[in-house]
Amino acid sequence: MPVTTKSTINEGQTGYITMAFTDANNNAVSVSSLTYKLSDNITGNNIAAGNITSINNNSYTFELTPAMNPIINNNANNEEHVLTIDATYESNKHTTGAFKFDVINLHYHNAPTS
């Protein structure tokens, strides 16, 4: 599962990351479950974590809910967040990936100027 090109999302907006699962030889594999961790890349603050079971497919679209796209530092115009995935296939094998994206601070961009 390679790292995807970095994209952007507005704070509080719903977003989606579609993952395609592959093994070390880049062959598609059907994963049974995955664990995820979403964090702010600068502060390391954990935003969300969990498990998703019963996938049984070689791809999955992960939904980033509005609560998963907060701004940690209100003085920054954007923040880099990272979604880390560990997916299980063939009972005990794993494929991993990290998806980085910028969350745009709308309040910073809409703040009145002096």
Secondary structure, 3 states (H helix, E strand, C coil): CCCCCCEEEECCCCEEEEEECECCCCCECCEEEEEEEEEECCCCCEEEEEEEEEEEECEEEEEECHHHCCCCCCCCCEEEEEEEEEEEECCCEEEEEEEEEEEECHHHHCCCCC
